Amino acid sequence: MTFAPQTRTRAVSRLGAAAGCVLLGASPTNQGLRLRVLQGQDRGHEGGIRGGFVILDVGDNRHSQALEALLGRPTDTLEVLGVIRERSPGCVSVVNANILAPEEG
């Protein structure tokens, strides 16, 4: 599956996101991922989501199985990265603001 350029223009790094907002995976590495941020996210920040969040759905991607352990409970970027790197040491985080987009509606 290819992701349209429009998805990248909707990235949290470009738009920001309010606390309580649901974010969706916008790349093949985090396809189907849904999470609710507990802290607002500022525009212009492309790194890991700041503050805590709850993973609502791990999606269908190469890291889904690893993320199952974090489903439905508060977590943060460092914990997600740790879980992912246990299986894939060179991978970047699936919860970076430049590859997540606010859910519409």
N, CA, C and O atoms as a Tinker XYZ file with bonds, in Angstrom:
   420  protein
     1  N      0.834000   -1.181000    0.000000    73     2
     2  CA     0.000000    0.000000    0.000000    64     1     3
     3  C      0.878000    1.242000    0.000000    63     2     4     5
     4  O      1.855000    1.307000    0.746000    81     3
     5  N      0.551000    2.209000   -0.808000    73     3     6
     6  CA     1.298000    3.464000   -0.860000    64     5     7
     7  C      0.501000    4.547000   -0.148000    63     6     8     9
     8  O     -0.730000    4.544000   -0.174000    81     7
     9  N      1.200000    5.455000    0.476000    73     7    10
    10  CA     0.547000    6.544000    1.177000    64     9    11
    11  C      0.651000    7.811000    0.359000    63    10    12    13
    12  O      1.736000    8.212000   -0.062000    81    11
    13  N     -0.479000    8.430000    0.142000    73    11    14
    14  CA    -0.554000    9.635000   -0.677000    64    13    15
    15  C      0.196000   10.788000   -0.019000    63    14    16    17
    16  O      0.268000   10.864000    1.207000    81    15
    17  N      0.759000   11.694000   -0.839000    73    15    18
    18  CA     1.447000   12.861000   -0.293000    64    17    19
    19  C      0.536000   13.677000    0.623000    63    18    20    21
    20  O      1.012000   14.348000    1.539000    81    19
    21  N     -0.766000   13.621000    0.376000    73    19    22
    22  CA    -1.717000   14.376000    1.189000    64    21    23
    23  C     -1.648000   13.933000    2.651000    63    22    24    25
    24  O     -1.852000   14.743000    3.555000    81    23
    25  N     -1.359000   12.645000    2.885000    73    23    26
    26  CA    -1.250000   12.148000    4.250000    64    25    27
    27  C     -0.106000   12.841000    4.969000    63    26    28    29
    28  O     -0.238000   13.205000    6.137000    81    27
    29  N      1.003000   13.025000    4.293000    73    27    30
    30  CA     2.156000   13.706000    4.909000    64    29    31
    31  C      1.848000   15.171000    5.208000    63    30    32    33
    32  O      2.348000   15.717000    6.192000    81    31
    33  N      1.035000   15.812000    4.377000    73    31    34
    34  CA     0.700000   17.216000    4.644000    64    33    35
    35  C     -0.239000   17.331000    5.832000    63    34    36    37
    36  O     -0.387000   18.411000    6.403000    81    35
    37  N     -0.874000   16.227000    6.209000    73    35    38
    38  CA    -1.753000   16.208000    7.369000    64    37    39
    39  C     -1.022000   15.733000    8.623000    63    38    40    41
    40  O     -1.653000   15.540000    9.661000    81    39
    41  N      0.273000   15.546000    8.548000    73    39    42
    42  CA     1.050000   15.016000    9.674000    64    41    43
    43  C      0.943000   15.933000   10.890000    63    42    44    45
    44  O      0.818000   17.151000   10.769000    81    43
    45  N      0.996000   15.312000   12.054000    73    43    46
    46  CA     0.958000   16.052000   13.317000    64    45    47
    47  C      2.106000   17.054000   13.382000    63    46    48    49
    48  O      1.952000   18.124000   13.972000    81    47
    49  N      3.241000   16.734000   12.792000    73    47    50
    50  CA     4.380000   17.658000   12.795000    64    49    51
    51  C      4.037000   18.963000   12.064000    63    50    52    53
    52  O      4.616000   20.007000   12.368000    81    51
    53  N      3.123000   18.916000   11.125000    73    51    54
    54  CA     2.709000   20.123000   10.377000    64    53    55
    55  C      1.497000   20.800000   10.995000    63    54    56    57
    56  O      1.390000   22.026000   10.964000    81    55
    57  N      0.577000   20.011000   11.560000    73    55    58
    58  CA    -0.692000   20.555000   12.052000    64    57    59
    59  C     -0.779000   20.701000   13.561000    63    58    60    61
    60  O     -1.543000   21.526000   14.062000    81    59
    61  N     -0.004000   19.907000   14.288000    73    59    62
    62  CA    -0.175000   19.841000   15.731000    64    61    63
    63  C     -1.384000   18.979000   16.049000    63    62    64    65
    64  O     -2.068000   18.503000   15.143000    81    63
    65  N     -1.649000   18.779000   17.327000    73    63    66
    66  CA    -2.801000   17.983000   17.751000    64    65    67
    67  C     -3.136000   18.340000   19.190000    63    66    68    69
    68  O     -2.245000   18.503000   20.024000    81    67
    69  N     -4.416000   18.457000   19.472000    73    67    70
    70  CA    -4.880000   18.781000   20.823000    64    69    71
    71  C     -4.834000   17.542000   21.715000    63    70    72    73
    72  O     -4.899000   16.415000   21.224000    81    71
    73  N     -4.723000   17.752000   23.017000    73    71    74
    74  CA    -4.811000   16.642000   23.964000    64    73    75
    75  C     -6.141000   15.931000   23.757000    63    74    76    77
    76  O     -7.171000   16.579000   23.572000    81    75
    77  N     -6.122000   14.612000   23.787000    73    75    78
    78  CA    -7.327000   13.814000   23.587000    64    77    79
    79  C     -7.584000   13.427000   22.144000    63    78    80    81
    80  O     -8.467000   12.616000   21.867000    81    79
    81  N     -6.826000   13.995000   21.228000    73    79    82
    82  CA    -6.976000   13.721000   19.800000    64    81    83
    83  C     -6.520000   12.298000   19.485000    63    82    84    85
    84  O     -5.576000   11.787000   20.088000    81    83
    85  N     -7.211000   11.663000   18.527000    73    83    86
    86  CA    -6.801000   10.340000   18.055000    64    85    87
    87  C     -5.929000   10.529000   16.820000    63    86    88    89
    88  O     -6.295000   11.253000   15.894000    81    87
    89  N     -4.779000    9.875000   16.815000    73    87    90
    90  CA    -3.835000    9.953000   15.708000    64    89    91
    91  C     -3.760000    8.604000   15.008000    63    90    92    93
    92  O     -3.892000    7.551000   15.632000    81    91
    93  N     -3.544000    8.658000   13.695000    73    91    94
    94  CA    -3.474000    7.467000   12.858000    64    93    95
    95  C     -2.097000    7.333000   12.227000    63    94    96    97
    96  O     -1.449000    8.329000   11.906000    81    95
    97  N     -1.659000    6.093000   12.055000    73    95    98
    98  CA    -0.413000    5.832000   11.342000    64    97    99
    99  C     -0.526000    6.290000    9.901000    63    98   100   101
   100  O     -1.541000    6.052000    9.247000    81    99
   101  N      0.522000    6.953000    9.399000    73    99   102
   102  CA     0.500000    7.519000    8.043000    64   101   103
   103  C      1.664000    7.031000    7.191000    63   102   104   105
   104  O      2.054000    7.691000    6.229000    81   103
   105  N      2.219000    5.873000    7.545000    73   103   106
   106  CA     3.307000    5.292000    6.757000    64   105   107
   107  C      3.185000    3.766000    6.811000    63   106   108   109
   108  O      2.450000    3.236000    7.644000    81   107
   109  N      3.889000    3.066000    5.942000    73   107   110
   110  CA     3.816000    1.599000    5.971000    64   109   111
   111  C      4.279000    0.996000    7.302000    63   110   112   113
   112  O      3.790000   -0.063000    7.693000    81   111
   113  N      5.203000    1.643000    7.997000    73   111   114
   114  CA     5.715000    1.093000    9.257000    64   113   115
   115  C      4.735000    1.213000   10.416000    63   114   116   117
   116  O      4.896000    0.533000   11.429000    81   115
   117  N      3.716000    2.070000   10.284000    73   115   118
   118  CA     2.734000    2.191000   11.365000    64   117   119
   119  C      1.292000    2.145000   10.835000    63   118   120   121
   120  O      0.379000    2.697000   11.450000    81   119
   121  N      1.104000    1.491000    9.705000    73   119   122
   122  CA    -0.212000    1.380000    9.074000    64   121   123
   123  C     -1.239000    0.797000   10.041000    63   122   124   125
   124  O     -1.011000   -0.256000   10.636000    81   123
   125  N     -2.366000    1.484000   10.193000    73   123   126
   126  CA    -3.449000    1.024000   11.043000    64   125   127
   127  C     -3.298000    1.368000   12.516000    63   126   128   129
   128  O     -4.227000    1.161000   13.296000    81   127
   129  N     -2.147000    1.888000   12.905000    73   127   130
   130  CA    -1.932000    2.281000   14.295000    64   129   131
   131  C     -2.874000    3.435000   14.650000    63   130   132   133
   132  O     -2.988000    4.400000   13.895000    81   131
   133  N     -3.540000    3.335000   15.788000    73   131   134
   134  CA    -4.387000    4.416000   16.302000    64   133   135
   135  C     -4.003000    4.645000   17.747000    63   134   136   137
   136  O     -3.862000    3.694000   18.515000    81   135
   137  N     -3.832000    5.901000   18.120000    73   135   138
   138  CA    -3.513000    6.220000   19.508000    64   137   139
   139  C     -4.167000    7.533000   19.915000    63   138   140   141
   140  O     -4.412000    8.407000   19.083000    81   139
   141  N     -4.442000    7.655000   21.200000    73   139   142
   142  CA    -5.022000    8.885000   21.745000    64   141   143
   143  C     -3.950000    9.574000   22.588000    63   142   144   145
   144  O     -3.451000    9.013000   23.563000    81   143
   145  N     -3.604000   10.810000   22.191000    73   143   146
   146  CA    -2.569000   11.549000   22.920000    64   145   147
   147  C     -3.158000   12.161000   24.190000    63   146   148   149
   148  O     -4.300000   12.620000   24.201000    81   147
   149  N     -2.374000   12.159000   25.241000    73   147   150
   150  CA    -2.810000   12.704000   26.519000    64   149   151
   151  C     -2.327000   14.135000   26.715000    63   150   152   153
   152  O     -2.743000   14.819000   27.649000    81   151
   153  N     -1.453000   14.574000   25.834000    73   151   154
   154  CA    -0.879000   15.926000   25.888000    64   153   155
   155  C     -0.933000   16.519000   24.491000    63   154   156   157
   156  O     -0.740000   15.807000   23.505000    81   155
   157  N     -1.194000   17.817000   24.399000    73   155   158
   158  CA    -1.196000   18.484000   23.100000    64   157   159
   159  C      0.169000   18.377000   22.428000    63   158   160   161
   160  O      1.203000   18.324000   23.094000    81   159
   161  N      0.150000   18.346000   21.102000    73   159   162
   162  CA     1.379000   18.227000   20.305000    64   161   163
   163  C      1.555000   19.495000   19.486000    63   162   164   165
   164  O      0.654000   19.885000   18.745000    81   163
   165  N      2.698000   20.134000   19.611000    73   163   166
   166  CA     2.977000   21.384000   18.893000    64   165   167
   167  C      3.332000   21.133000   17.438000    63   166   168   169
   168  O      3.950000   20.123000   17.102000    81   167
   169  N      2.934000   22.063000   16.578000    73   167   170
   170  CA     3.388000   22.027000   15.180000    64   169   171
   171  C      4.893000   22.227000   15.149000    63   170   172   173
   172  O      5.460000   22.885000   16.021000    81   171
   173  N      5.541000   21.649000   14.128000    73   171   174
   174  CA     6.973000   21.859000   13.943000    64   173   175
   175  C      7.854000   20.813000   14.597000    63   174   176   177
   176  O      9.050000   20.752000   14.311000    81   175
   177  N      7.295000   19.992000   15.466000    73   175   178
   178  CA     8.070000   18.936000   16.118000    64   177   179
   179  C      7.893000   17.641000   15.329000    63   178   180   181
   180  O      6.770000   17.153000   15.206000    81   179
   181  N      8.977000   17.072000   14.790000    73   179   182
   182  CA     8.895000   15.876000   13.954000    64   181   183
   183  C      9.304000   14.602000   14.679000    63   182   184   185
   184  O      9.175000   13.511000   14.124000    81   183
   185  N      9.784000   14.717000   15.884000    73   183   186
   186  CA    10.230000   13.534000   16.618000    64   185   187
   187  C      9.084000   12.801000   17.289000    63   186   188   189
   188  O      7.925000   12.921000   16.891000    81   187
   189  N      9.433000   12.036000   18.317000    73   187   190
   190  CA     8.455000   11.228000   19.031000    64   189   191
   191  C      7.349000   12.059000   19.663000    63   190   192   193
   192  O      7.562000   13.203000   20.065000    81   191
   193  N      6.175000   11.467000   19.744000    73   191   194
   194  CA     5.038000   12.118000   20.399000    64   193   195
   195  C      5.454000   12.458000   21.818000    63   194   196   197
   196  O      6.062000   11.643000   22.511000    81   195
   197  N      5.124000   13.659000   22.239000    73   195   198
   198  CA     5.491000   14.122000   23.576000    64   197   199
   199  C      4.413000   13.753000   24.581000    63   198   200   201
   200  O      3.219000   13.834000   24.291000    81   199
   201  N      4.850000   13.350000   25.761000    73   199   202
   202  CA     3.912000   12.982000   26.812000    64   201   203
   203  C      3.357000   11.583000   26.591000    63   202   204   205
   204  O      3.813000   10.832000   25.729000    81   203
   205  N      2.362000   11.263000   27.398000    73   203   206
   206  CA     1.780000    9.940000   27.316000    64   205   207
   207  C      0.712000    9.820000   26.245000    63   206   208   209
   208  O      0.213000   10.817000   25.722000    81   207
   209  N      0.377000    8.590000   25.933000    73   207   210
   210  CA    -0.705000    8.288000   24.993000    64   209   211
   211  C     -1.159000    6.859000   25.245000    63   210   212   213
   212  O     -0.488000    6.085000   25.926000    81   211
   213  N     -2.309000    6.529000   24.682000    73   211   214
   214  CA    -2.852000    5.181000   24.800000    64   213   215
   215  C     -3.005000    4.614000   23.397000    63   214   216   217
   216  O     -3.629000    5.241000   22.541000    81   215
   217  N     -2.447000    3.441000   23.152000    73   215   218
   218  CA    -2.596000    2.782000   21.859000    64   217   219
   219  C     -3.974000    2.130000   21.828000    63   218   220   221
   220  O     -4.291000    1.273000   22.653000    81   219
   221  N     -4.787000    2.553000   20.857000    73   219   222
   222  CA    -6.148000    2.039000   20.704000    64   221   223
   223  C     -6.203000    0.847000   19.760000    63   222   224   225
   224  O     -7.046000   -0.036000   19.917000    81   223
   225  N     -5.310000    0.821000   18.786000    73   223   226
   226  CA    -5.260000   -0.260000   17.795000    64   225   227
   227  C     -3.826000   -0.348000   17.293000    63   226   228   229
   228  O     -3.242000    0.670000   16.923000    81   227
   229  N     -3.247000   -1.543000   17.274000    73   227   230
   230  CA    -1.856000   -1.708000   16.825000    64   229   231
   231  C     -1.741000   -1.737000   15.314000    63   230   232   233
   232  O     -0.639000   -1.619000   14.777000    81   231
   233  N     -2.871000   -1.895000   14.611000    73   231   234
   234  CA    -2.855000   -1.874000   13.158000    64   233   235
   235  C     -2.331000   -3.157000   12.553000    63   234   236   237
   236  O     -2.246000   -4.196000   13.207000    81   235
   237  N     -1.982000   -3.051000   11.277000    73   235   238
   238  CA    -1.467000   -4.175000   10.514000    64   237   239
   239  C     -0.163000   -3.725000    9.870000    63   238   240   241
   240  O     -0.154000   -3.240000    8.739000    81   239
   241  N      0.918000   -3.888000   10.586000    73   239   242
   242  CA     2.228000   -3.462000   10.114000    64   241   243
   243  C      3.282000   -4.370000   10.738000    63   242   244   245
   244  O      2.951000   -5.245000   11.538000    81   243
   245  N      4.517000   -4.171000   10.386000    73   243   246
   246  CA     5.579000   -5.076000   10.852000    64   245   247
   247  C      5.799000   -5.043000   12.362000    63   246   248   249
   248  O      6.431000   -5.947000   12.908000    81   247
   249  N      5.284000   -4.007000   13.056000    73   247   250
   250  CA     5.488000   -3.891000   14.502000    64   249   251
   251  C      4.237000   -4.218000   15.316000    63   250   252   253
   252  O      4.261000   -4.145000   16.544000    81   251
   253  N      3.160000   -4.574000   14.649000    73   251   254
   254  CA     1.884000   -4.821000   15.340000    64   253   255
   255  C      2.023000   -5.830000   16.479000    63   254   256   257
   256  O      1.526000   -5.595000   17.581000    81   255
   257  N      2.691000   -6.939000   16.221000    73   255   258
   258  CA     2.835000   -7.976000   17.240000    64   257   259
   259  C      3.572000   -7.457000   18.467000    63   258   260   261
   260  O      3.178000   -7.751000   19.596000    81   259
   261  N      4.621000   -6.700000   18.258000    73   259   262
   262  CA     5.390000   -6.150000   19.377000    64   261   263
   263  C      4.567000   -5.148000   20.182000    63   262   264   265
   264  O      4.697000   -5.071000   21.404000    81   263
   265  N      3.726000   -4.387000   19.501000    73   263   266
   266  CA     2.930000   -3.345000   20.167000    64   265   267
   267  C      1.751000   -3.900000   20.960000    63   266   268   269
   268  O      1.185000   -3.194000   21.795000    81   267
   269  N      1.373000   -5.148000   20.713000    73   267   270
   270  CA     0.243000   -5.771000   21.421000    64   269   271
   271  C      0.379000   -5.636000   22.939000    63   270   272   273
   272  O     -0.619000   -5.432000   23.630000    81   271
   273  N      1.586000   -5.745000   23.459000    73   271   274
   274  CA     1.812000   -5.674000   24.907000    64   273   275
   275  C      1.455000   -4.310000   25.495000    63   274   276   277
   276  O      1.243000   -4.192000   26.702000    81   275
   277  N      1.388000   -3.280000   24.648000    73   275   278
   278  CA     1.123000   -1.923000   25.122000    64   277   279
   279  C     -0.312000   -1.465000   24.858000    63   278   280   281
   280  O     -0.690000   -0.355000   25.230000    81   279
   281  N     -1.086000   -2.299000   24.234000    73   279   282
   282  CA    -2.444000   -1.951000   23.808000    64   281   283
   283  C     -3.341000   -1.615000   24.995000    63   282   284   285
   284  O     -3.417000   -2.364000   25.969000    81   283
   285  N     -4.023000   -0.465000   24.894000    73   283   286
   286  CA    -5.057000   -0.098000   25.857000    64   285   287
   287  C     -4.601000    0.458000   27.183000    63   286   288   289
   288  O     -5.418000    0.621000   28.090000    81   287
   289  N     -3.330000    0.754000   27.327000    73   287   290
   290  CA    -2.852000    1.330000   28.592000    64   289   291
   291  C     -1.928000    2.511000   28.306000    63   290   292   293
   292  O     -1.350000    2.598000   27.223000    81   291
   293  N     -1.788000    3.413000   29.265000    73   291   294
   294  CA    -0.882000    4.548000   29.032000    64   293   295
   295  C      0.546000    4.078000   28.787000    63   294   296   297
   296  O      1.045000    3.168000   29.449000    81   295
   297  N      1.191000    4.724000   27.815000    73   295   298
   298  CA     2.575000    4.422000   27.479000    64   297   299
   299  C      3.219000    5.716000   26.983000    63   298   300   301
   300  O      2.599000    6.778000   27.045000    81   299
   301  N      4.442000    5.638000   26.500000    73   299   302
   302  CA     5.106000    6.818000   25.947000    64   301   303
   303  C      6.058000    6.391000   24.830000    63   302   304   305
   304  O      6.243000    5.203000   24.568000    81   303
   305  N      6.642000    7.368000   24.194000    73   303   306
   306  CA     7.514000    7.122000   23.052000    64   305   307
   307  C      8.702000    6.222000   23.398000    63   306   308   309
   308  O      9.055000    5.342000   22.613000    81   307
   309  N      9.312000    6.427000   24.545000    73   307   310
   310  CA    10.478000    5.614000   24.915000    64   309   311
   311  C     10.112000    4.150000   25.113000    63   310   312   313
   312  O     10.864000    3.264000   24.709000    81   311
   313  N      8.965000    3.888000   25.729000    73   311   314
   314  CA     8.555000    2.503000   25.926000    64   313   315
   315  C      8.243000    1.839000   24.583000    63   314   316   317
   316  O      8.635000    0.695000   24.352000    81   315
   317  N      7.542000    2.549000   23.700000    73   315   318
   318  CA     7.230000    2.008000   22.374000    64   317   319
   319  C      8.520000    1.700000   21.617000    63   318   320   321
   320  O      8.655000    0.627000   21.029000    81   319
   321  N      9.447000    2.617000   21.630000    73   319   322
   322  CA    10.716000    2.403000   20.935000    64   321   323
   323  C     11.469000    1.200000   21.501000    63   322   324   325
   324  O     12.061000    0.424000   20.751000    81   323
   325  N     11.443000    1.049000   22.825000    73   323   326
   326  CA    12.100000   -0.098000   23.451000    64   325   327
   327  C     11.511000   -1.423000   23.009000    63   326   328   329
   328  O     12.242000   -2.373000   22.731000    81   327
   329  N     10.186000   -1.486000   22.944000    73   327   330
   330  CA     9.500000   -2.716000   22.528000    64   329   331
   331  C      9.808000   -3.033000   21.064000    63   330   332   333
   332  O     10.051000   -4.187000   20.711000    81   331
   333  N      9.797000   -2.016000   20.225000    73   331   334
   334  CA    10.070000   -2.221000   18.799000    64   333   335
   335  C     11.509000   -2.681000   18.582000    63   334   336   337
   336  O     11.767000   -3.587000   17.790000    81   335
   337  N     12.434000   -2.053000   19.287000    73   335   338
   338  CA    13.852000   -2.367000   19.068000    64   337   339
   339  C     14.279000   -3.708000   19.637000    63   338   340   341
   340  O     15.361000   -4.194000   19.306000    81   339
   341  N     13.461000   -4.321000   20.487000    73   339   342
   342  CA    13.768000   -5.681000   20.947000    64   341   343
   343  C     13.783000   -6.636000   19.760000    63   342   344   345
   344  O     14.599000   -7.556000   19.708000    81   343
   345  N     12.877000   -6.415000   18.805000    73   343   346
   346  CA    12.759000   -7.294000   17.638000    64   345   347
   347  C     13.457000   -6.736000   16.403000    63   346   348   349
   348  O     13.928000   -7.491000   15.553000    81   347
   349  N     13.520000   -5.411000   16.309000    73   347   350
   350  CA    14.099000   -4.743000   15.132000    64   349   351
   351  C     15.024000   -3.625000   15.614000    63   350   352   353
   352  O     14.611000   -2.466000   15.660000    81   351
   353  N     16.262000   -3.951000   15.972000    73   351   354
   354  CA    17.178000   -2.985000   16.592000    64   353   355
   355  C     17.406000   -1.676000   15.828000    63   354   356   357
   356  O     17.649000   -0.648000   16.459000    81   355
   357  N     17.337000   -1.682000   14.505000    73   355   358
   358  CA    17.631000   -0.474000   13.743000    64   357   359
   359  C     16.427000    0.385000   13.414000    63   358   360   361
   360  O     16.571000    1.409000   12.745000    81   359
   361  N     15.255000    0.002000   13.859000    73   359   362
   362  CA    14.034000    0.724000   13.464000    64   361   363
   363  C     13.865000    2.037000   14.209000    63   362   364   365
   364  O     14.277000    2.189000   15.358000    81   363
   365  N     13.245000    2.975000   13.513000    73   363   366
   366  CA    12.880000    4.240000   14.148000    64   365   367
   367  C     11.491000    4.076000   14.756000    63   366   368   369
   368  O     10.807000    3.089000   14.489000    81   367
   369  N     11.085000    5.017000   15.554000    73   367   370
   370  CA     9.820000    4.929000   16.265000    64   369   371
   371  C      8.609000    5.055000   15.346000    63   370   372   373
   372  O      8.612000    5.856000   14.411000    81   371
   373  N      7.578000    4.263000   15.614000    73   371   374
   374  CA     6.330000    4.343000   14.859000    64   373   375
   375  C      5.437000    5.464000   15.385000    63   374   376   377
   376  O      4.374000    5.730000   14.824000    81   375
   377  N      5.869000    6.117000   16.459000    73   375   378
   378  CA     5.060000    7.189000   17.044000    64   377   379
   379  C      5.739000    8.557000   16.900000    63   378   380   381
   380  O      5.686000    9.387000   17.807000    81   379
   381  N      6.370000    8.772000   15.758000    73   379   382
   382  CA     6.948000   10.081000   15.452000    64   381   383
   383  C      5.869000   10.968000   14.835000    63   382   384   385
   384  O      5.040000   10.497000   14.057000    81   383
   385  N      5.885000   12.229000   15.180000    73   383   386
   386  CA     4.862000   13.175000   14.734000    64   385   387
   387  C      4.813000   13.332000   13.216000    63   386   388   389
   388  O      3.771000   13.701000   12.673000    81   387
   389  N      5.915000   13.060000   12.522000    73   387   390
   390  CA     5.930000   13.228000   11.054000    64   389   391
   391  C      5.310000   12.048000   10.319000    63   390   392   393
   392  O      5.145000   12.114000    9.101000    81   391
   393  N      4.957000   10.952000   11.029000    73   391   394
   394  CA     4.306000    9.804000   10.385000    64   393   395
   395  C      2.979000    9.445000   11.058000    63   394   396   397
   396  O      2.497000    8.318000   10.942000    81   395
   397  N      2.402000   10.414000   11.759000    73   395   398
   398  CA     1.075000   10.270000   12.348000    64   397   399
   399  C      0.209000   11.428000   11.887000    63   398   400   401
   400  O      0.703000   12.543000   11.717000    81   399
   401  N     -1.073000   11.177000   11.685000    73   399   402
   402  CA    -1.996000   12.227000   11.246000    64   401   403
   403  C     -3.241000   12.192000   12.123000    63   402   404   405
   404  O     -3.663000   11.116000   12.548000    81   403
   405  N     -3.837000   13.354000   12.401000    73   403   406
   406  CA    -5.067000   13.369000   13.190000    64   405   407
   407  C     -6.188000   12.621000   12.467000    63   406   408   409
   408  O     -6.346000   12.738000   11.252000    81   407
   409  N     -6.948000   11.865000   13.222000    73   407   410
   410  CA    -8.106000   11.166000   12.667000    64   409   411
   411  C     -9.168000   12.188000   12.312000    63   410   412   413
   412  O     -9.441000   13.108000   13.083000    81   411
   413  N     -9.769000   12.023000   11.134000    73   411   414
   414  CA   -10.813000   12.958000   10.706000    64   413   415
   415  C    -12.132000   12.586000   11.346000    63   414   416   417
   416  O    -12.409000   11.416000   11.610000    81   415
   417  N    -12.950000   13.615000   11.594000    73   415   418
   418  CA   -14.299000   13.376000   12.114000    64   417   419
   419  C    -14.290000   13.450000   13.560000    63   418   420
   420  O    -15.331000   13.278000   14.193000    81   419
